Amino acid sequence: MLIHGSSVTGVMMHPLAEALQRAGATVYTLDLRGHGASGKKGDIAYVGQLDDDVADFLAGPCAPPSGARRVMIGFSSGGGFALRFAGGPYGDRFDGYILLAPFLGPNAPTLRPDAGWVSLAIPRLIALPPELAGDPGFTPAYSFRLQANFGPHMNWQADLRGIRKPACILIGSDDEIFFADRMAPAIEAVRADIPVEIVPGATHARLVLLPAALRATVAAFGKLTAG
């Protein structure tokens, strides 16, 4: 299951979905509630509804087949949400987690001070490459509820400690939103067993677009599902 970044839709994750499918995976690319045509744009009914939605999807008629190994892969704010989900009560619903340049929170040491995360109730507006900028489902603003749910809890370290399944993190060496070289120390201080890989030459958005970055994620997926 692929979880997109802030303000956009699952369209952003299609290159990665195709790469994973070529590697033999069945891929679900969701538009989380409040994005695209899924619910009221920019809002949800309560904090925690996104978590409940994913759990409901896994139990619904479109769920992965019984016995399949399930991996959640989240990018940016979606990576923060994957962290929240992995460390929460539903964390055992997946067999592994891959966090791609995850947002750890506004006070995390990984966030660049000039990253462009703006005022309350408005998500960070990432400079999207041309192939994504035309997404008609773009969501320019979030309610407090959606902003609070689409990412980790304020205590992201508690989410990290709560992960009970194998997990790994990838980030681009040229990420302009987060300090790539600070990601591993921040994670290792809490969970030394969760590896962090830096993908050479990848910026923030292109971590889910560049062929080399896609190969790195597919390789990480293979390691999580091996055996």
Backbone bond lengths (Angstrom), bond angles and torsions (degrees), N, CA, C in turn:
res aa  C-N    CA-C-N  psi(-1)  N-CA   C-N-CA  omega(-1)  CA-C   N-CA-C  phi
1 M - - - 1.453 - - 1.519 109.33 -
2 L 1.316 116.55 125.72 1.454 122.11 -179.29 1.526 110.28 -102.09
3 I 1.333 115.96 133.68 1.466 122.28 -179.87 1.528 108.24 -115.80
4 H 1.324 116.05 119.18 1.468 122.47 -175.57 1.517 111.75 -71.96
5 G 1.331 115.97 173.35 1.455 122.37 178.07 1.521 112.35 -87.35
6 S 1.327 116.12 -176.81 1.459 121.01 -175.15 1.521 111.79 -66.66
7 S 1.317 114.71 143.90 1.468 125.38 171.69 1.528 114.92 76.40
8 V 1.327 118.76 -15.53 1.457 120.78 -175.56 1.526 110.46 -108.13
9 T 1.323 116.68 -164.54 1.460 122.40 -179.00 1.525 109.39 -127.32
10 G 1.313 115.34 -176.21 1.450 120.24 178.23 1.511 114.35 -62.55
11 V 1.334 117.21 -14.68 1.463 120.58 177.29 1.528 110.60 -55.20
12 M 1.330 115.85 -35.39 1.466 120.52 -179.21 1.521 111.96 -59.08
13 M 1.324 116.68 -28.14 1.456 121.03 -173.58 1.521 113.37 -95.04
14 H 1.328 118.69 2.75 1.460 120.61 -175.39 1.526 114.09 -62.80
15 P 1.352 120.03 -40.58 1.472 117.46 176.62 1.529 112.29 -58.31
16 L 1.325 117.06 -40.89 1.458 120.11 177.41 1.521 110.89 -68.37
17 A 1.332 116.76 -38.91 1.466 120.06 178.11 1.526 110.70 -59.51
18 E 1.319 116.09 -43.05 1.466 119.89 179.85 1.525 111.31 -65.75
19 A 1.337 116.74 -39.68 1.463 120.16 179.10 1.522 110.99 -64.59
20 L 1.322 117.06 -40.99 1.460 120.99 178.25 1.522 111.44 -68.10
21 Q 1.320 116.15 -38.41 1.466 119.61 178.83 1.520 110.69 -63.88
22 R 1.330 116.93 -40.83 1.466 119.86 177.09 1.523 111.70 -62.31
23 A 1.345 116.10 -26.29 1.466 120.56 178.55 1.525 112.02 -85.32
24 G 1.321 117.10 1.75 1.460 121.07 175.25 1.510 116.04 103.83
25 A 1.326 118.06 4.35 1.460 120.97 -178.27 1.528 110.79 -87.67
26 T 1.320 115.70 150.55 1.458 122.20 165.96 1.520 106.85 -93.38
27 V 1.317 117.45 125.38 1.462 120.98 -169.03 1.526 110.93 -118.12
28 Y 1.313 115.55 133.88 1.465 122.82 173.56 1.522 107.45 -114.38
29 T 1.333 117.17 123.22 1.463 122.05 -179.13 1.520 107.88 -116.58
30 L 1.314 116.34 103.17 1.457 121.14 -172.33 1.525 112.30 -89.97
31 D 1.323 116.02 152.09 1.461 122.69 160.84 1.525 105.01 -97.57
32 L 1.325 117.57 107.99 1.457 118.66 179.54 1.528 110.47 -62.79
33 R 1.317 115.19 150.78 1.463 120.47 -179.62 1.532 109.83 -52.02
34 G 1.332 115.25 136.83 1.463 121.07 -176.82 1.509 113.27 95.00
35 H 1.330 117.22 -4.20 1.462 123.02 -178.96 1.528 109.63 -123.46
36 G 1.328 115.48 148.08 1.455 119.05 179.73 1.517 110.58 59.54
37 A 1.332 115.75 -130.04 1.468 120.95 179.02 1.520 111.47 -104.11
38 S 1.340 117.46 17.96 1.458 121.55 -177.47 1.523 110.01 -95.40
39 G 1.318 116.34 95.32 1.457 120.90 -179.83 1.511 112.35 77.39
40 K 1.327 115.74 -171.52 1.461 121.91 179.09 1.520 109.14 -69.32
41 K 1.315 116.71 124.53 1.464 120.56 -175.43 1.523 110.92 -60.93
42 G 1.334 115.11 127.86 1.452 120.78 175.08 1.515 115.01 82.52
43 D 1.348 118.08 8.55 1.467 118.66 -176.01 1.525 110.34 -149.68
44 I 1.323 115.57 156.89 1.452 123.82 171.40 1.518 107.54 -135.38
45 A 1.332 117.49 171.39 1.459 120.53 -175.48 1.526 112.60 -80.55
46 Y 1.339 116.85 -30.74 1.460 120.33 -177.38 1.523 109.09 -160.73
47 V 1.309 116.69 154.45 1.461 121.44 176.97 1.535 107.85 -68.42
48 G 1.306 116.04 125.60 1.455 121.46 -175.11 1.519 112.82 109.47
49 Q 1.333 117.22 -9.27 1.464 119.74 -178.84 1.526 111.34 -65.42
50 L 1.331 117.94 -34.96 1.463 119.57 178.97 1.527 110.69 -63.04
51 D 1.323 116.71 -41.20 1.457 120.88 177.38 1.531 110.30 -60.84
52 D 1.329 115.88 -45.73 1.467 120.77 179.40 1.526 111.16 -63.51
53 D 1.336 116.44 -37.72 1.468 120.08 179.55 1.529 110.99 -61.35
54 V 1.336 116.62 -45.20 1.460 120.04 -179.54 1.524 110.18 -64.03
55 A 1.330 116.88 -42.80 1.465 120.47 177.80 1.525 111.04 -61.95
56 D 1.335 117.00 -40.35 1.465 120.70 178.23 1.522 110.96 -65.05
57 F 1.342 116.45 -40.32 1.463 120.05 178.79 1.525 110.70 -60.27
58 L 1.335 116.05 -42.76 1.453 120.41 -178.06 1.527 112.01 -66.63
59 A 1.320 116.42 -22.06 1.462 120.67 179.74 1.526 112.89 -99.76
60 G 1.333 117.65 -1.89 1.455 122.04 -174.04 1.515 114.01 -90.95
61 P 1.328 116.00 -174.74 1.471 120.76 -176.62 1.523 114.21 -67.84
62 C 1.329 118.42 -20.32 1.465 121.17 178.83 1.524 112.27 -96.76
63 A 1.326 117.33 11.82 1.461 121.65 -175.83 1.521 111.46 -64.82
64 P 1.338 117.17 154.29 1.462 120.59 173.08 1.521 110.12 -57.59
65 P 1.332 118.65 149.62 1.461 121.15 -177.46 1.524 112.29 -62.14
66 S 1.303 115.77 151.81 1.458 121.10 178.94 1.521 110.14 -58.58
67 G 1.331 116.11 135.43 1.453 120.38 179.12 1.520 114.03 92.08
68 A 1.328 117.83 -12.58 1.466 120.68 179.20 1.529 109.38 -70.52
69 R 1.319 116.14 144.91 1.465 120.57 174.86 1.522 107.99 -82.12
70 R 1.311 116.44 126.06 1.458 122.29 -173.37 1.525 110.53 -106.46
71 V 1.325 115.80 131.81 1.463 121.40 177.70 1.524 108.49 -130.49
72 M 1.315 116.95 131.00 1.465 121.62 172.78 1.520 108.08 -98.27
73 I 1.322 116.05 131.14 1.460 122.64 176.71 1.524 107.67 -122.50
74 G 1.322 116.81 117.06 1.456 120.98 -178.54 1.513 111.46 -119.76
75 F 1.335 115.92 143.45 1.461 122.26 -178.12 1.526 111.00 -114.67
76 S 1.329 117.22 130.64 1.461 124.30 173.66 1.533 110.00 59.67
77 S 1.330 119.27 -118.37 1.465 119.20 175.01 1.523 110.43 -60.11
78 G 1.333 115.88 -33.83 1.460 119.74 175.19 1.514 111.92 -65.43
79 G 1.348 117.20 -30.74 1.450 120.69 173.61 1.519 111.49 -68.68
80 G 1.333 115.58 -37.59 1.463 119.80 174.28 1.513 111.53 -64.66
81 F 1.337 116.47 -39.05 1.464 120.04 176.95 1.525 110.56 -65.73
82 A 1.339 116.85 -40.98 1.469 119.95 177.77 1.529 110.49 -61.04
83 L 1.340 116.99 -37.71 1.457 120.98 175.71 1.520 110.45 -62.62
84 R 1.319 116.54 -45.44 1.465 122.01 177.85 1.525 110.47 -58.91
85 F 1.337 116.25 -46.67 1.455 121.20 -176.97 1.528 110.65 -66.34
86 A 1.340 116.27 -44.25 1.465 121.05 -177.47 1.521 111.89 -62.55
87 G 1.326 117.14 -36.26 1.449 120.92 -178.11 1.507 114.43 -90.87
88 G 1.338 116.81 0.88 1.453 121.36 -176.81 1.516 113.57 -100.85
89 P 1.330 116.46 -168.95 1.472 120.88 -175.34 1.519 114.26 -66.03
90 Y 1.346 117.31 -22.60 1.462 120.32 179.09 1.531 112.88 -93.68
91 G 1.315 117.64 5.74 1.458 120.89 -171.12 1.510 115.08 -57.06
92 D 1.329 117.24 -28.60 1.464 120.28 -179.09 1.520 113.12 -78.79
93 R 1.332 117.63 -1.89 1.466 119.82 -179.89 1.528 111.42 -72.01
94 F 1.342 117.32 -17.49 1.466 121.71 176.32 1.525 108.88 -116.74
95 D 1.325 115.09 155.69 1.464 120.82 179.60 1.527 112.49 -92.33
96 G 1.325 117.49 -9.67 1.446 120.91 179.13 1.514 111.09 -171.27
97 Y 1.320 115.95 163.65 1.464 121.85 -176.85 1.526 109.68 -138.70
98 I 1.328 115.83 136.81 1.457 122.34 173.34 1.526 107.25 -122.20
99 L 1.314 116.42 121.08 1.457 122.03 -179.63 1.520 108.38 -105.73
100 L 1.322 116.23 118.27 1.459 122.15 -178.43 1.525 109.18 -101.38
101 A 1.335 116.75 112.94 1.471 122.39 -177.84 1.524 110.46 42.54
102 P 1.333 117.09 58.49 1.465 119.73 -172.89 1.525 113.58 -71.81
103 F 1.321 115.15 140.99 1.461 122.38 171.19 1.523 107.30 -77.89
104 L 1.331 117.05 116.98 1.461 121.33 -178.07 1.524 112.83 -94.09
105 G 1.311 116.97 -8.67 1.455 119.96 179.82 1.514 111.51 130.84
106 P 1.335 117.40 160.15 1.470 120.76 -175.84 1.519 113.79 -67.06
107 N 1.320 117.96 -19.02 1.464 120.27 -179.10 1.525 112.88 -106.28
108 A 1.323 116.98 7.55 1.460 120.27 -179.52 1.523 110.56 -72.34
109 P 1.319 118.06 148.44 1.469 120.63 -178.87 1.522 113.10 -69.71
110 T 1.306 117.57 -10.01 1.461 121.09 -178.25 1.524 113.26 -84.07
111 L 1.315 118.80 -18.11 1.467 121.84 -175.12 1.521 110.64 -80.66
112 R 1.327 116.51 124.85 1.461 120.61 176.52 1.534 109.61 -69.04
113 P 1.322 118.67 137.75 1.471 120.58 -177.70 1.524 113.03 -65.07
114 D 1.315 117.51 -23.49 1.463 121.00 -179.54 1.525 111.27 -105.98
115 A 1.345 116.45 27.23 1.467 120.28 -172.90 1.513 112.99 -72.65
116 G 1.341 118.20 -18.76 1.454 119.42 178.96 1.509 114.36 98.05
117 W 1.344 117.44 14.93 1.464 119.47 174.06 1.513 106.64 -77.18
118 V 1.339 116.35 115.42 1.459 119.43 -169.60 1.515 111.84 -103.84
119 S 1.329 117.42 -159.39 1.451 122.56 -163.01 1.523 114.39 -64.65
120 L 1.340 115.51 166.66 1.453 123.82 -176.93 1.519 111.69 -50.03
121 A 1.328 115.82 137.02 1.460 125.34 177.16 1.514 113.50 77.71
122 I 1.335 117.44 4.27 1.462 119.96 176.25 1.523 108.21 -123.62
123 P 1.340 118.21 123.97 1.467 119.41 -177.47 1.515 112.52 -73.91
124 R 1.334 114.96 164.50 1.451 120.21 173.73 1.517 108.94 -59.93
125 L 1.303 117.90 133.74 1.451 122.22 178.08 1.513 108.09 -102.72
126 I 1.322 116.69 99.17 1.453 121.85 -178.01 1.524 109.22 -76.16
127 A 1.312 116.94 139.24 1.460 121.26 175.77 1.528 107.79 -69.13
128 L 1.316 115.96 103.80 1.450 120.23 -175.27 1.520 110.98 -82.96
129 P 1.322 116.88 144.46 1.464 119.72 174.17 1.519 110.59 -67.12
130 P 1.338 118.89 161.49 1.469 121.95 -173.74 1.508 113.92 -54.25
131 E 1.351 118.19 -34.90 1.456 119.53 -176.00 1.520 112.90 -70.73
132 L 1.353 117.86 -11.48 1.453 121.22 178.85 1.523 112.91 -112.41
133 A 1.315 117.56 -20.67 1.458 121.25 -172.17 1.522 112.70 -63.88
134 G 1.328 117.45 -23.09 1.450 119.87 -178.32 1.510 114.43 -90.04
135 D 1.311 118.73 11.17 1.460 122.51 -178.85 1.529 109.26 -60.58
136 P 1.362 118.64 115.88 1.465 120.66 -178.05 1.519 112.66 -68.53
137 G 1.326 117.55 -13.91 1.447 119.92 -179.47 1.515 113.88 -89.83
138 F 1.319 118.52 9.15 1.458 122.49 -176.60 1.528 111.17 -53.92
139 T 1.334 116.37 132.89 1.467 122.67 -179.64 1.524 108.63 -110.83
140 P 1.333 118.70 107.32 1.473 120.67 -172.38 1.520 115.16 -78.13
141 A 1.344 119.15 -19.42 1.465 120.50 -175.90 1.520 110.02 -148.04
142 Y 1.333 115.10 148.95 1.465 122.15 179.18 1.528 110.61 -116.51
143 S 1.319 116.25 148.08 1.454 120.91 166.87 1.531 108.36 -73.17
144 F 1.317 116.29 167.30 1.468 119.34 176.33 1.526 110.24 -59.80
145 R 1.339 116.66 -39.76 1.466 119.70 -177.45 1.525 111.52 -60.54
146 L 1.334 116.15 -47.63 1.452 119.28 -178.69 1.525 110.96 -68.46
147 Q 1.317 116.68 -40.58 1.462 119.87 178.90 1.521 110.92 -60.45
148 A 1.339 116.75 -40.21 1.461 120.97 -178.30 1.522 111.95 -70.91
149 N 1.338 117.05 -29.42 1.467 120.56 -175.89 1.522 112.84 -89.71
150 F 1.329 117.76 -29.48 1.458 120.55 -174.11 1.523 110.41 -90.11
151 G 1.316 114.91 73.20 1.449 122.84 -177.43 1.513 108.14 158.00
152 P 1.324 117.70 -175.96 1.463 119.86 178.92 1.517 110.98 -73.76
153 H 1.334 116.20 170.30 1.451 120.01 169.29 1.532 108.41 -66.80
154 M 1.328 116.25 165.32 1.458 118.89 179.59 1.530 111.06 -56.67
155 N 1.323 116.55 -36.57 1.459 121.22 175.66 1.531 107.75 -91.70
156 W 1.326 116.03 79.57 1.454 119.60 -176.19 1.521 111.81 -66.53
157 Q 1.333 116.24 -24.53 1.462 119.36 177.43 1.528 111.07 -64.55
158 A 1.334 116.72 -35.89 1.465 120.23 177.27 1.528 110.53 -66.09
159 D 1.338 116.51 -39.08 1.466 119.35 175.44 1.523 109.91 -60.29
160 L 1.323 115.88 -43.61 1.462 120.78 -178.36 1.528 110.51 -63.69
161 R 1.321 116.74 -43.38 1.470 120.07 178.83 1.526 111.18 -64.48
162 G 1.322 116.21 -28.67 1.460 120.12 -175.74 1.518 115.10 -81.04
163 I 1.327 118.22 -7.43 1.463 120.47 -179.11 1.522 109.62 -65.79
164 R 1.321 115.43 127.31 1.463 121.05 -176.33 1.527 112.58 -113.28
165 K 1.315 117.06 0.71 1.454 122.32 -179.10 1.530 109.50 -121.36
166 P 1.333 117.79 160.41 1.464 119.66 177.93 1.525 111.56 -56.72
167 A 1.309 116.43 141.99 1.466 121.16 -178.53 1.517 109.42 -149.67
168 C 1.326 115.08 157.55 1.459 121.28 174.48 1.517 108.86 -151.34
169 I 1.333 115.48 165.35 1.462 121.92 -176.40 1.516 108.65 -131.68
170 L 1.344 116.09 137.38 1.456 122.41 173.13 1.519 108.18 -123.61
171 I 1.335 116.30 143.39 1.460 121.10 175.68 1.524 108.69 -148.40
172 G 1.321 116.55 145.49 1.453 120.92 -179.73 1.524 111.92 -75.97
173 S 1.332 115.75 144.26 1.467 119.79 -179.87 1.520 111.89 -63.87
174 D 1.346 117.38 -26.67 1.467 121.59 -176.69 1.519 112.26 -106.62
175 D 1.330 116.37 24.95 1.469 120.69 179.90 1.523 109.53 -58.79
176 E 1.329 116.41 126.03 1.457 121.80 -178.37 1.525 112.70 -96.23
177 I 1.330 118.07 -1.88 1.455 122.50 178.43 1.529 110.69 -101.04
178 F 1.331 116.22 -40.54 1.456 121.91 -178.33 1.527 110.91 -120.99
179 F 1.334 116.37 151.53 1.455 121.70 173.55 1.526 108.43 -76.54
180 A 1.329 116.67 109.04 1.459 119.91 -177.70 1.528 111.16 -62.16
181 D 1.323 116.97 -38.52 1.463 119.67 -175.62 1.527 112.74 -75.75
182 R 1.324 118.01 -9.33 1.462 120.99 178.27 1.523 112.56 -98.32
183 M 1.338 116.53 -8.77 1.458 119.02 -176.95 1.528 111.40 -66.66
184 A 1.328 117.71 -50.09 1.466 120.38 -177.67 1.530 112.02 -60.73
185 P 1.354 119.64 -48.22 1.468 118.58 178.44 1.529 113.32 -59.20
186 A 1.358 117.01 -38.46 1.467 120.42 -179.78 1.523 110.97 -65.00
187 I 1.324 116.22 -41.79 1.466 120.42 -178.74 1.524 110.49 -73.73
188 E 1.321 116.89 -45.61 1.464 120.66 -175.61 1.519 112.39 -64.84
189 A 1.329 117.60 -26.40 1.462 120.57 177.78 1.523 111.69 -65.48
190 V 1.326 116.10 -22.29 1.462 121.30 -178.63 1.526 111.70 -109.30
191 R 1.349 116.11 -45.20 1.464 121.57 -177.86 1.523 109.71 -137.50
192 A 1.319 116.25 91.33 1.458 120.69 -178.21 1.518 112.44 -67.77
193 D 1.346 117.12 -13.38 1.464 120.95 -178.43 1.518 113.15 -87.02
194 I 1.323 118.16 -3.03 1.463 121.20 179.78 1.527 107.96 -102.49
195 P 1.338 117.58 109.90 1.464 119.93 -175.36 1.525 112.82 -75.08
196 V 1.321 115.17 149.48 1.466 122.63 175.61 1.518 108.00 -120.16
197 E 1.333 116.46 125.97 1.462 121.73 179.04 1.522 109.71 -114.06
198 I 1.322 116.61 131.74 1.463 121.49 175.60 1.523 108.62 -97.39
199 V 1.321 116.19 123.96 1.464 122.13 -178.37 1.530 108.49 -93.00
200 P 1.317 118.92 114.43 1.469 121.49 -176.26 1.532 112.37 -61.06
201 G 1.338 115.13 136.34 1.453 121.20 172.31 1.509 116.67 79.22
202 A 1.335 118.53 -0.60 1.469 120.58 -177.61 1.524 110.67 -93.85
203 T 1.330 116.18 129.95 1.456 121.55 170.57 1.522 108.10 -82.94
204 H 1.341 116.90 -172.35 1.466 119.50 -176.94 1.530 111.36 -63.52
205 A 1.321 117.05 -64.94 1.463 120.03 -176.00 1.519 112.56 -65.18
206 R 1.328 116.90 -32.69 1.465 119.04 -175.75 1.532 112.89 -78.36
207 L 1.334 116.45 -0.69 1.454 118.95 172.31 1.529 110.69 -63.96
208 V 1.335 117.23 -22.60 1.465 120.22 177.63 1.531 111.22 -109.81
209 L 1.336 116.03 18.76 1.464 119.81 -178.73 1.519 113.59 -131.20
210 L 1.333 118.01 -40.53 1.457 120.66 -176.01 1.530 111.14 -65.93
211 P 1.334 118.07 137.07 1.466 120.05 178.95 1.522 113.70 -54.29
212 A 1.331 117.62 -42.03 1.467 120.06 -179.84 1.527 110.86 -64.57
213 A 1.327 117.07 -38.01 1.455 120.48 178.96 1.522 111.12 -69.95
214 L 1.335 116.20 -38.25 1.462 119.37 177.09 1.525 110.57 -63.33
215 R 1.321 116.20 -40.76 1.474 119.50 178.38 1.523 111.02 -62.99
216 A 1.332 116.64 -38.37 1.463 120.12 179.39 1.525 111.00 -64.27
217 T 1.324 116.74 -40.79 1.466 119.92 178.66 1.515 111.63 -68.31
218 V 1.343 116.77 -41.52 1.464 120.37 177.45 1.534 109.82 -61.13
219 A 1.330 117.11 -40.24 1.461 121.13 178.74 1.534 110.29 -63.91
220 A 1.317 117.13 -42.14 1.465 120.84 178.46 1.524 110.49 -64.11
221 F 1.338 116.06 -40.08 1.461 120.66 176.52 1.531 110.48 -60.75
222 G 1.322 116.34 -42.01 1.452 120.27 179.58 1.518 112.21 -61.53
223 K 1.324 116.72 -39.40 1.468 120.53 -179.85 1.531 110.59 -67.34
224 L 1.339 116.58 -40.19 1.453 119.81 -179.11 1.513 112.58 -67.82
225 T 1.324 117.53 -30.07 1.462 120.55 -174.86 1.523 112.84 -102.24
226 A 1.312 117.39 2.09 1.477 120.22 -178.79 1.524 109.59 -71.72
227 G 1.326 115.82 147.22 1.455 120.95 175.47 1.503 113.44 85.01
